[in-house]
């Protein structure tokens, strides 16, 4: 299952994990999250691997969390606060596992990095994006907030509040100027430039990279990052069991007309 949803390959000292549901724009379902972590663990256990690349198959890196109506647990947790909290706390566990991996992880982004997909890139050590890539967390437009509210730690409170409160998308150049991503490359050179960056980083050597990442992470954790994310998820889980009309209307439209139609309705109001 993991090999179907997310693939793993090794190139010299670089492990490459590919989200592999391009027909759905690589949504982060629980199965996808589990597959990614399985591959991250495989890279960590291979002493020859120094760097991990995380990328998406097809035209989109990751369109966000899997909000399809196929999840049999969705209805139950949307009416039970404890189930809601347990679910979203588990989502934060996933993102923190990416952050805490002993190896540096490079997110290689084309198309869109939205919602949980963007949160995942922010948990990675470095992000490289194409000129046409778009970034944002549009969940607020249907009465929701991402489970891992990491953005203020990456780009500061003023800019994070604007993006999180408005749900707007920004282009790669703006994302780079905000400090949300590290590099912008032509669309047709993403793979080449990502591997060039990964190979150059691997020259530093695994022990040194592990030590450097650990030092940076300890600083963030000492400043309260983990505690902040855990407290944030308490509020997020409550939002999903609250009577928020926009959230309910989105759900009604998704059930009646499909997720695509519901998303179009949501964004059309802000054009």
Protein Blocks (a to p, Z undefined) as FASTA:
>chain_A
ZZmmpccddehjaccdddfbfknoopacfklmmmmmmmmmmmmmmmkbmbdcdddehjbf
bgcjcfbfkbmklmmmmmcfklmmmmmmmmmmmmmmmmmpmbdcddddehiaehjlmmmm
mmpmbdcddfkbccddfklmnopacfblcklmmnojklmmmmmmnopacdfklmmmnopa
mbdcdfklmmmmmmmmmmmmmmnopklmmmmmmmmmmmmmmnommmmmmmmmmmmmmmmm
cccfklmmmmmmmmmnojklmmmmmmmmmZZ
